[in-house]
Amino acid sequence: MHLLTIFREGAAPSKAELEDGIYPIGSGERCRIRLPSRGVSERHAILTLRGSSATIEDMRSETGTLLNATPVDKPAAVLPSTPITIGPYTLVVSFVPAAVPSPEPSGPSQPSRPSGPSRPSDPPAPPAPAADPLADVRRSVKQQIHRELVERLDIKRLAASRIEPEELRRRAADTVGAILAETAARLPAGLDPKRLGKEILDEALGLGPLEDLLADESVSEIMVNGPDRVYVERRGRLELTGLRFMDEASVMAVIERIVSPLGRRVDESQPYVDARLPDGSRVNVVIHPLSLIGPCLTIRKFASRQLFDRDLIAFGTLTQGMADFLRACVLLRKNIVVSGGTGSGKTTLLNVLSNYLPHSERILTIEDAAELRLAQPHLVRLEARPPNIEGRGAVTIRDLVRNALRMRPDRIIVGECRGGEALDMLQAMNTGHDGSLTTVHANAPRDVVSRLETMVMMSGLDLPSRAIREQIASAIDLVVHESRLSDGSRKVVAISEVVGLEGTQITMQDLFVFKQTGIDANGRVAGRFMPTGAVPTFFGDFAPRGIPLDVAVFSPDARENP
C-alpha cells in the first residue's frame, strides 16, 4: 500500500491510499489522479506503483514533470518522500507496509473449543478457486489500458459504421498491442502482457471473462452474480470460478452486446430480459433496481453439436427401448408434452424428439427466445417480440400460436407453454394439428394436468373445469417427465400415457419409470429404468401405419439399461 500526499499553495494537503497499479496523472477527467489546472496537461504523467517501489514518467506534457527539481525525460524511480512537481502541485509518495496481525496469546485462560462429532450427512464443500494475489492489480491495470483503448480507438463509432467484426478486432488488437508495448516496462511483475491483451479485447469487443467459459464444453451453465462472482455448472455441480469483470459497467457492456442485436433492451424501466446468443444458448438478465448485487447474467449453454437419441442413451438419460417407443409415437403423430423442473433438460429432449419428424412435413416452431435446432428442410421459426420502450408492439407466444394455425402447419412445436397460449395449443391439437410437441414446467407427470388447467384459466376465458379437462384429455397423448437428480445427472424418470377422463378426473398410466436404488460410493445415483408392464392403449395403431415396434419393450422383464 502507498500513501500519496498532494500539496498546492493556498490549499490543505490531500491524502489517498493507493494500491499497486498504473495511475495516469493529469487534468483530464479520465485520469485516476486528477490535478485540475491550466499548468497541467490533460495526460501529464504516469505514476506506477509496484511493491515498495514507484516510478514516474512524463507523457510529453507542455510544462514537464520535475522529480526533486530535476526534469523527467525518461521513467525515473521515485524514492520515498521525494517531491514530484507537476504544474502548481507537489506530490509525495511513501510506502506503507501492511500491518501484520499479532497472534492471539494462548494459555490456560483460553481453552481450545472441543471439536464436535462430524456430520457425515453433509456433503463436502467444493474447493474454492485459489485466490489470485494479483487480481486487484490486474483489474486496475486493465481499467487503465481499457480507458486508453477507448481514447485512441472510438469502438462505438467504428461499430456503428458497420465495419466488419474481423477488421474491428484487428484494429483494437493493434491498438492494445501498442499500449502494452509502451507500458511493458511499468507492468507489475507477474502480469502476462499476452493474457492481459486478450482479456482486454474480450471485454472491449466480446463477452469478457465469459469467452473462455463459452468455449469450454464441460461448462453447461454460466451464472454471473455481479462483477466479482462468476459461477459455472459442470456435470450438474455448481463451481465458483476465479473470474472477475473489471466493474459493473463491464458487465452491462457485455449484456448490451447480447441483447442489442436481437432488438431487445434492458434498463431501469425494463430491468430484466430473456435473450439468446448466436449459437442458441439461452440468456437471462436482471439488473438494478431488481438486483441488489449488481447485474446478474445467466447463460444456459447448448451443446456445440446437435444431440441425438444415441447421445442421451450414452449419457444414461434413457434406454434404447424408451427411445424406440418415443420415435414411434412421434411418427404416429401423438401429441407429446415434455415436463420437468428448471435445468432438467426439457429443451434438449425436445430437440432430440424433433429429430424424428419426417423431412416431408411443414414444421413451425414458436419460442420466446429461439433455441430449438431442427434439421428439417421445410421449417418456419417464429420468435416472440417484447414491447418497445413505449410499452407497445409486443407479440406474445399466444399471438404466434394463433397465427401459426393460418400457416398450414403439419406440426407445431412450442418451446414452452407458460400462460394463456396453453388453451390455443390444446385447441390446435384437437382440431387436426396432431403430432405437436411442447414443454411444461412441472414436478411430476400428473402435475402436468393441473399445470395445464391453471394455464388455460390464465387465458381470460371463463371455462368450466370439466370442459378444460376434456380438452386436456383429448389433446395430450403422452407426458415425458425428466428430472435432474442429486448428482447432477438428467434422466427421463417417467413416460406416462394420458388414458382419458373418468368422471371429473383425468386418468394416466406410467409406461416407463426410473427406480432409484441408492447412492454409490462416488455420490452417483444408482438405479434402473423399468417398463411397468402397461401397454399403451394406442399400441394397435403402430402396425397399420407401418411403424415397427416390438411389444416386448413394455415387458417388466426387459430391464434394459444404458
BELPEHU-V579868 format. One record per pair of residues at least 6 apart in sequence whose ideal C-beta (glycine too) atoms are under 8 Angstrom apart, sorted by sequence separation. I is the first residue (numbers start at 1). J is the second residue. If there is no record, write none. Layout:
BEGIN
i=I j=J
i=I j=J
END
This chain:
BEGIN
i=7 j=13
i=24 j=30
i=25 j=31
i=28 j=34
i=48 j=54
i=58 j=64
i=65 j=71
i=66 j=72
i=78 j=84
i=84 j=90
i=85 j=91
i=104 j=110
i=132 j=138
i=149 j=155
i=187 j=193
i=202 j=208
i=203 j=209
i=213 j=219
i=224 j=230
i=225 j=231
i=232 j=238
i=233 j=239
i=245 j=251
i=259 j=265
i=266 j=272
i=276 j=282
i=277 j=283
i=288 j=294
i=312 j=318
i=313 j=319
i=330 j=336
i=340 j=346
i=357 j=363
i=387 j=393
i=442 j=448
i=457 j=463
i=484 j=490
i=485 j=491
i=500 j=506
i=501 j=507
i=519 j=525
i=520 j=526
i=542 j=548
i=552 j=558
i=6 j=13
i=24 j=31
i=25 j=32
i=26 j=33
i=27 j=34
i=47 j=54
i=48 j=55
i=58 j=65
i=64 j=71
i=65 j=72
i=83 j=90
i=84 j=91
i=180 j=187
i=202 j=209
i=207 j=214
i=223 j=230
i=224 j=231
i=231 j=238
i=232 j=239
i=259 j=266
i=266 j=273
i=276 j=283
i=288 j=295
i=313 j=320
i=329 j=336
i=339 j=346
i=365 j=372
i=387 j=394
i=414 j=421
i=429 j=436
i=456 j=463
i=483 j=490
i=500 j=507
i=519 j=526
i=542 j=549
i=5 j=13
i=6 j=14
i=24 j=32
i=25 j=33
i=26 j=34
i=27 j=35
i=47 j=55
i=48 j=56
i=64 j=72
i=83 j=91
i=84 j=92
i=214 j=222
i=222 j=230
i=223 j=231
i=231 j=239
i=265 j=273
i=274 j=282
i=275 j=283
i=287 j=295
i=318 j=326
i=338 j=346
i=385 j=393
i=386 j=394
i=404 j=412
i=417 j=425
i=428 j=436
i=440 j=448
i=482 j=490
i=483 j=491
i=498 j=506
i=499 j=507
i=518 j=526
i=5 j=14
i=6 j=15
i=23 j=32
i=24 j=33
i=26 j=35
i=27 j=36
i=35 j=44
i=47 j=56
i=48 j=57
i=56 j=65
i=67 j=76
i=83 j=92
i=84 j=93
i=159 j=168
i=184 j=193
i=187 j=196
i=199 j=208
i=202 j=211
i=213 j=222
i=222 j=231
i=223 j=232
i=231 j=240
i=232 j=241
i=245 j=254
i=264 j=273
i=274 j=283
i=275 j=284
i=286 j=295
i=287 j=296
i=309 j=318
i=354 j=363
i=365 j=374
i=372 j=381
i=385 j=394
i=442 j=451
i=482 j=491
i=498 j=507
i=499 j=508
i=516 j=525
i=517 j=526
i=518 j=527
i=5 j=15
i=6 j=16
i=23 j=33
i=25 j=35
i=27 j=37
i=46 j=56
i=82 j=92
i=158 j=168
i=199 j=209
i=222 j=232
i=223 j=233
i=230 j=240
i=231 j=241
i=256 j=266
i=274 j=284
i=275 j=285
i=285 j=295
i=286 j=296
i=313 j=323
i=326 j=336
i=384 j=394
i=385 j=395
i=441 j=451
i=482 j=492
i=483 j=493
i=498 j=508
i=499 j=509
i=516 j=526
i=517 j=527
i=539 j=549
i=4 j=15
i=31 j=42
i=45 j=56
i=46 j=57
i=56 j=67
i=67 j=78
i=81 j=92
i=82 j=93
i=221 j=232
i=222 j=233
i=229 j=240
i=230 j=241
i=255 j=266
i=264 j=275
i=273 j=284
i=274 j=285
i=285 j=296
i=312 j=323
i=338 j=349
i=363 j=374
i=370 j=381
i=384 j=395
i=401 j=412
i=414 j=425
i=425 j=436
i=440 j=451
i=457 j=468
i=481 j=492
i=482 j=493
i=497 j=508
i=516 j=527
i=517 j=528
i=3 j=15
i=4 j=16
i=31 j=43
i=45 j=57
i=210 j=222
i=221 j=233
i=272 j=284
i=273 j=285
i=285 j=297
i=338 j=350
i=384 j=396
i=440 j=452
i=453 j=465
i=456 j=468
i=480 j=492
i=481 j=493
i=496 j=508
i=497 j=509
i=515 j=527
i=539 j=551
i=3 j=16
i=4 j=17
i=27 j=40
i=31 j=44
i=45 j=58
i=46 j=59
i=58 j=71
i=80 j=93
i=81 j=94
i=155 j=168
i=158 j=171
i=180 j=193
i=219 j=232
i=220 j=233
i=230 j=243
i=262 j=275
i=272 j=285
i=284 j=297
i=285 j=298
i=363 j=376
i=370 j=383
i=384 j=397
i=401 j=414
i=412 j=425
i=425 j=438
i=481 j=494
i=496 j=509
i=514 j=527
i=515 j=528
i=3 j=17
i=4 j=18
i=26 j=40
i=27 j=41
i=28 j=42
i=33 j=47
i=44 j=58
i=45 j=59
i=58 j=72
i=68 j=82
i=69 j=83
i=80 j=94
i=210 j=224
i=219 j=233
i=220 j=234
i=230 j=244
i=259 j=273
i=262 j=276
i=272 j=286
i=283 j=297
i=284 j=298
i=309 j=323
i=365 j=379
i=367 j=381
i=369 j=383
i=480 j=494
i=481 j=495
i=496 j=510
i=497 j=511
i=514 j=528
i=515 j=529
i=2 j=17
i=3 j=18
i=25 j=40
i=26 j=41
i=27 j=42
i=28 j=43
i=44 j=59
i=57 j=72
i=58 j=73
i=67 j=82
i=68 j=83
i=78 j=93
i=80 j=95
i=219 j=234
i=220 j=235
i=223 j=238
i=229 j=244
i=271 j=286
i=272 j=287
i=283 j=298
i=338 j=353
i=361 j=376
i=363 j=378
i=365 j=380
i=367 j=382
i=368 j=383
i=369 j=384
i=384 j=399
i=453 j=468
i=456 j=471
i=479 j=494
i=480 j=495
i=481 j=496
i=495 j=510
i=496 j=511
i=514 j=529
i=515 j=530
i=539 j=554
i=1 j=17
i=2 j=18
i=26 j=42
i=43 j=59
i=45 j=61
i=56 j=72
i=67 j=83
i=69 j=85
i=180 j=196
i=218 j=234
i=220 j=236
i=228 j=244
i=259 j=275
i=271 j=287
i=283 j=299
i=362 j=378
i=363 j=379
i=364 j=380
i=365 j=381
i=366 j=382
i=367 j=383
i=368 j=384
i=384 j=400
i=412 j=428
i=453 j=469
i=456 j=472
i=479 j=495
i=494 j=510
i=495 j=511
i=513 j=529
i=514 j=530
i=535 j=551
i=1 j=18
i=2 j=19
i=26 j=43
i=27 j=44
i=44 j=61
i=57 j=74
i=67 j=84
i=155 j=172
i=180 j=197
i=213 j=230
i=218 j=235
i=227 j=244
i=228 j=245
i=258 j=275
i=271 j=288
i=282 j=299
i=283 j=300
i=309 j=326
i=336 j=353
i=357 j=374
i=359 j=376
i=361 j=378
i=363 j=380
i=364 j=381
i=365 j=382
i=367 j=384
i=397 j=414
i=478 j=495
i=479 j=496
i=495 j=512
i=512 j=529
i=513 j=530
i=1 j=19
i=26 j=44
i=41 j=59
i=43 j=61
i=57 j=75
i=66 j=84
i=67 j=85
i=153 j=171
i=227 j=245
i=271 j=289
i=272 j=290
i=281 j=299
i=282 j=300
i=309 j=327
i=354 j=372
i=358 j=376
i=359 j=377
i=360 j=378
i=362 j=380
i=364 j=382
i=366 j=384
i=382 j=400
i=478 j=496
i=479 j=497
i=494 j=512
i=512 j=530
i=536 j=554
i=24 j=43
i=25 j=44
i=26 j=45
i=56 j=75
i=57 j=76
i=65 j=84
i=66 j=85
i=153 j=172
i=213 j=232
i=227 j=246
i=258 j=277
i=266 j=285
i=268 j=287
i=271 j=290
i=281 j=300
i=355 j=374
i=357 j=376
i=359 j=378
i=453 j=472
i=478 j=497
i=479 j=498
i=494 j=513
i=512 j=531
i=513 j=532
i=535 j=554
i=25 j=45
i=41 j=61
i=45 j=65
i=55 j=75
i=56 j=76
i=65 j=85
i=66 j=86
i=177 j=197
i=210 j=230
i=227 j=247
i=267 j=287
i=268 j=288
i=271 j=291
i=281 j=301
i=282 j=302
i=354 j=374
i=355 j=375
i=397 j=417
i=401 j=421
i=449 j=469
i=452 j=472
i=477 j=497
i=478 j=498
i=492 j=512
i=493 j=513
i=494 j=514
i=511 j=531
i=512 j=532
i=534 j=554
i=24 j=45
i=25 j=46
i=40 j=61
i=41 j=62
i=44 j=65
i=55 j=76
i=65 j=86
i=176 j=197
i=209 j=230
i=224 j=245
i=227 j=248
i=266 j=287
i=268 j=289
i=281 j=302
i=351 j=372
i=382 j=403
i=397 j=418
i=398 j=419
i=412 j=433
i=417 j=438
i=477 j=498
i=493 j=514
i=511 j=532
i=533 j=554
i=24 j=46
i=25 j=47
i=41 j=63
i=55 j=77
i=56 j=78
i=153 j=175
i=226 j=248
i=277 j=299
i=280 j=302
i=350 j=372
i=351 j=373
i=354 j=376
i=382 j=404
i=397 j=419
i=398 j=420
i=402 j=424
i=411 j=433
i=414 j=436
i=416 j=438
i=417 j=439
i=418 j=440
i=476 j=498
i=492 j=514
i=510 j=532
i=531 j=553
i=532 j=554
i=533 j=555
i=23 j=46
i=40 j=63
i=54 j=77
i=55 j=78
i=63 j=86
i=149 j=172
i=152 j=175
i=227 j=250
i=279 j=302
i=330 j=353
i=351 j=374
i=396 j=419
i=398 j=421
i=401 j=424
i=405 j=428
i=413 j=436
i=414 j=437
i=415 j=438
i=416 j=439
i=417 j=440
i=418 j=441
i=449 j=472
i=491 j=514
i=509 j=532
i=511 j=534
i=531 j=554
i=533 j=556
i=22 j=46
i=23 j=47
i=39 j=63
i=53 j=77
i=54 j=78
i=63 j=87
i=173 j=197
i=176 j=200
i=227 j=251
i=259 j=283
i=347 j=371
i=397 j=421
i=401 j=425
i=404 j=428
i=409 j=433
i=411 j=435
i=412 j=436
i=413 j=437
i=414 j=438
i=415 j=439
i=416 j=440
i=452 j=476
i=510 j=534
i=511 j=535
i=531 j=555
i=532 j=556
i=22 j=47
i=23 j=48
i=53 j=78
i=61 j=86
i=176 j=201
i=226 j=251
i=258 j=283
i=279 j=304
i=331 j=356
i=347 j=372
i=396 j=421
i=410 j=435
i=411 j=436
i=412 j=437
i=413 j=438
i=414 j=439
i=416 j=441
i=473 j=498
i=509 j=534
i=511 j=536
i=531 j=556
i=22 j=48
i=23 j=49
i=149 j=175
i=259 j=285
i=330 j=356
i=398 j=424
i=405 j=431
i=411 j=437
i=426 j=452
i=472 j=498
i=530 j=556
i=6 j=33
i=21 j=48
i=45 j=72
i=48 j=75
i=149 j=176
i=152 j=179
i=224 j=251
i=258 j=285
i=326 j=353
i=330 j=357
i=331 j=358
i=380 j=407
i=401 j=428
i=473 j=500
i=531 j=558
i=21 j=49
i=56 j=84
i=173 j=201
i=176 j=204
i=213 j=241
i=317 j=345
i=405 j=433
i=448 j=476
i=473 j=501
i=531 j=559
i=4 j=33
i=6 j=35
i=20 j=49
i=172 j=201
i=327 j=356
i=368 j=397
i=380 j=409
i=479 j=508
i=530 j=559
i=19 j=49
i=20 j=50
i=149 j=179
i=213 j=243
i=255 j=285
i=326 j=356
i=367 j=397
i=422 j=452
i=426 j=456
i=529 j=559
i=18 j=49
i=20 j=51
i=47 j=78
i=145 j=176
i=148 j=179
i=212 j=243
i=366 j=397
i=448 j=479
i=470 j=501
i=485 j=516
i=528 j=559
i=529 j=560
i=169 j=201
i=172 j=204
i=255 j=287
i=317 j=349
i=423 j=455
i=469 j=501
i=487 j=519
i=529 j=561
i=26 j=59
i=172 j=205
i=210 j=243
i=422 j=455
i=423 j=456
i=448 j=481
i=473 j=506
i=486 j=519
i=528 j=561
i=529 j=562
i=145 j=179
i=209 j=243
i=366 j=400
i=421 j=455
i=422 j=456
i=445 j=479
i=472 j=506
i=491 j=525
i=24 j=59
i=26 j=61
i=145 j=180
i=209 j=244
i=252 j=287
i=366 j=401
i=417 j=452
i=420 j=455
i=424 j=459
i=469 j=504
i=489 j=524
i=169 j=205
i=209 j=245
i=312 j=348
i=419 j=455
i=420 j=456
i=422 j=458
i=423 j=459
i=445 j=481
i=469 j=505
i=487 j=523
i=489 j=525
i=47 j=84
i=168 j=205
i=208 j=245
i=312 j=349
i=418 j=455
i=422 j=459
i=444 j=481
i=469 j=506
i=487 j=524
i=492 j=529
i=497 j=534
i=145 j=183
i=366 j=404
i=417 j=455
i=420 j=458
i=421 j=459
i=423 j=461
i=466 j=504
i=487 j=525
i=499 j=537
i=45 j=84
i=54 j=93
i=374 j=413
i=419 j=458
i=420 j=459
i=442 j=481
i=465 j=504
i=486 j=525
i=497 j=536
i=165 j=205
i=255 j=295
i=312 j=352
i=364 j=404
i=419 j=459
i=420 j=460
i=485 j=525
i=497 j=537
i=45 j=86
i=54 j=95
i=307 j=348
i=311 j=352
i=372 j=413
i=430 j=471
i=44 j=86
i=203 j=245
i=208 j=250
i=255 j=297
i=44 j=87
i=52 j=95
i=203 j=246
i=208 j=251
i=251 j=294
i=252 j=295
i=254 j=297
i=300 j=343
i=309 j=352
i=364 j=407
i=372 j=415
i=511 j=554
i=47 j=91
i=49 j=93
i=210 j=254
i=251 j=295
i=307 j=351
i=308 j=352
i=371 j=415
i=427 j=471
i=430 j=474
i=52 j=97
i=208 j=253
i=303 j=348
i=306 j=351
i=307 j=352
i=364 j=409
i=426 j=471
i=430 j=475
i=40 j=86
i=47 j=93
i=141 j=187
i=208 j=254
i=248 j=294
i=251 j=297
i=302 j=348
i=309 j=355
i=362 j=408
i=363 j=409
i=366 j=412
i=369 j=415
i=426 j=472
i=429 j=475
i=2 j=49
i=40 j=87
i=141 j=188
i=203 j=250
i=207 j=254
i=248 j=295
i=308 j=355
i=362 j=409
i=363 j=410
i=364 j=411
i=366 j=413
i=367 j=414
i=368 j=415
i=429 j=476
i=39 j=87
i=206 j=254
i=362 j=410
i=363 j=411
i=364 j=412
i=365 j=413
i=366 j=414
i=367 j=415
i=368 j=416
i=423 j=471
i=38 j=87
i=39 j=88
i=40 j=89
i=155 j=204
i=306 j=355
i=361 j=410
i=362 j=411
i=364 j=413
i=365 j=414
i=366 j=415
i=367 j=416
i=426 j=475
i=445 j=494
i=449 j=498
i=37 j=87
i=141 j=191
i=155 j=205
i=203 j=253
i=207 j=257
i=361 j=411
i=363 j=413
i=365 j=415
i=425 j=475
i=426 j=476
i=444 j=494
i=446 j=496
i=35 j=86
i=37 j=88
i=137 j=188
i=145 j=196
i=149 j=200
i=203 j=254
i=206 j=257
i=207 j=258
i=445 j=496
i=2 j=54
i=35 j=87
i=37 j=89
i=138 j=191
i=35 j=89
i=134 j=188
i=137 j=191
i=142 j=196
i=146 j=200
i=150 j=204
i=357 j=411
i=141 j=196
i=145 j=200
i=149 j=204
i=134 j=190
i=133 j=190
i=134 j=191
i=142 j=199
i=146 j=203
i=449 j=506
i=33 j=91
i=138 j=196
i=142 j=200
i=146 j=204
i=354 j=413
i=449 j=508
i=25 j=86
i=138 j=199
i=142 j=203
i=398 j=459
i=477 j=538
i=446 j=508
i=214 j=277
i=350 j=413
i=445 j=508
i=226 j=291
i=282 j=347
i=350 j=415
i=445 j=510
i=25 j=91
i=214 j=281
i=226 j=293
i=227 j=294
i=306 j=373
i=225 j=293
i=226 j=294
i=227 j=295
i=347 j=415
i=225 j=294
i=226 j=295
i=302 j=371
i=306 j=375
i=347 j=416
i=226 j=296
i=346 j=416
i=224 j=295
i=225 j=296
i=302 j=373
i=224 j=296
i=223 j=296
i=224 j=297
i=223 j=297
i=224 j=298
i=222 j=297
i=223 j=298
i=222 j=298
i=223 j=299
i=221 j=298
i=222 j=299
i=221 j=299
i=9 j=88
i=17 j=96
i=221 j=300
i=222 j=301
i=8 j=88
i=220 j=300
i=221 j=301
i=8 j=89
i=220 j=301
i=7 j=89
i=8 j=90
i=219 j=301
i=6 j=89
i=7 j=90
i=354 j=437
i=6 j=90
i=7 j=91
i=353 j=437
i=6 j=91
i=7 j=92
i=214 j=299
i=5 j=91
i=217 j=303
i=283 j=369
i=4 j=91
i=5 j=92
i=214 j=301
i=217 j=304
i=282 j=369
i=350 j=437
i=4 j=92
i=350 j=438
i=4 j=93
i=5 j=94
i=210 j=299
i=282 j=371
i=350 j=439
i=3 j=93
i=280 j=370
i=281 j=371
i=2 j=93
i=3 j=94
i=280 j=371
i=2 j=94
i=3 j=95
i=280 j=372
i=347 j=439
i=2 j=95
i=3 j=96
i=276 j=369
i=280 j=373
i=346 j=439
i=1 j=95
i=2 j=96
i=274 j=368
i=275 j=369
i=276 j=370
i=335 j=429
i=1 j=96
i=274 j=369
i=276 j=371
i=1 j=97
i=1 j=98
i=335 j=434
i=338 j=437
i=340 j=439
i=342 j=441
i=146 j=246
i=334 j=434
i=335 j=435
i=336 j=436
i=337 j=437
i=338 j=438
i=339 j=439
i=341 j=441
i=333 j=434
i=334 j=435
i=335 j=436
i=336 j=437
i=337 j=438
i=338 j=439
i=339 j=440
i=340 j=441
i=341 j=442
i=333 j=435
i=335 j=437
i=337 j=439
i=338 j=440
i=339 j=441
i=340 j=442
i=341 j=443
i=143 j=246
i=337 j=440
i=339 j=442
i=142 j=246
i=143 j=247
i=139 j=244
i=330 j=435
i=339 j=444
i=339 j=445
i=135 j=242
i=139 j=246
i=330 j=437
i=339 j=447
i=135 j=244
i=339 j=448
i=75 j=185
i=132 j=242
i=233 j=343
i=75 j=186
i=126 j=237
i=129 j=240
i=131 j=242
i=337 j=448
i=32 j=144
i=126 j=238
i=128 j=240
i=129 j=241
i=130 j=242
i=339 j=451
i=126 j=239
i=129 j=242
i=273 j=386
i=126 j=240
i=337 j=452
i=20 j=136
i=21 j=137
i=270 j=386
i=19 j=136
i=20 j=137
i=30 j=147
i=19 j=137
i=22 j=140
i=21 j=140
i=22 j=141
i=270 j=389
i=20 j=140
i=21 j=141
i=24 j=144
i=269 j=389
i=19 j=140
i=23 j=144
i=30 j=151
i=22 j=144
i=221 j=343
i=263 j=385
i=264 j=386
i=21 j=144
i=265 j=389
i=353 j=480
i=57 j=186
i=55 j=186
i=349 j=480
i=349 j=482
i=50 j=186
i=346 j=482
i=46 j=183
i=51 j=188
i=345 j=482
i=48 j=186
i=50 j=188
i=51 j=189
i=344 j=482
i=50 j=189
i=337 j=476
i=344 j=483
i=345 j=484
i=46 j=186
i=335 j=475
i=339 j=479
i=344 j=484
i=335 j=476
i=336 j=477
i=337 j=478
i=339 j=480
i=340 j=481
i=343 j=484
i=335 j=477
i=336 j=478
i=337 j=479
i=338 j=480
i=339 j=481
i=340 j=482
i=341 j=483
i=348 j=490
i=334 j=477
i=335 j=478
i=336 j=479
i=337 j=480
i=338 j=481
i=339 j=482
i=340 j=483
i=341 j=484
i=349 j=492
i=334 j=478
i=336 j=480
i=338 j=482
i=340 j=484
i=345 j=490
i=344 j=490
i=329 j=477
i=329 j=478
i=326 j=480
i=22 j=183
i=22 j=186
i=22 j=187
i=317 j=482
i=21 j=188
i=20 j=188
i=326 j=495
i=322 j=492
i=325 j=495
i=317 j=489
i=316 j=489
i=317 j=490
i=318 j=491
i=322 j=495
i=315 j=489
i=317 j=491
i=318 j=492
i=315 j=490
i=316 j=491
i=317 j=492
i=325 j=511
i=325 j=512
i=322 j=512
i=321 j=512
i=319 j=512
i=334 j=538
i=332 j=538
i=322 j=529
i=332 j=541
i=319 j=529
i=321 j=531
i=332 j=542
i=318 j=529
i=332 j=545
i=328 j=542
i=331 j=545
i=332 j=547
i=331 j=547
i=328 j=547
i=328 j=548
i=328 j=549
i=325 j=549
i=324 j=549
i=325 j=553
i=324 j=553
i=322 j=553
i=321 j=553
i=321 j=558
i=321 j=560
i=320 j=560
i=319 j=560
i=319 j=561
i=320 j=562
i=319 j=562
i=318 j=562
i=317 j=562
i=316 j=562
i=315 j=562
i=236 j=484
i=314 j=562
i=236 j=485
i=313 j=562
i=236 j=487
i=237 j=488
i=236 j=488
i=235 j=488
i=236 j=489
i=236 j=490
i=233 j=488
i=123 j=523
END
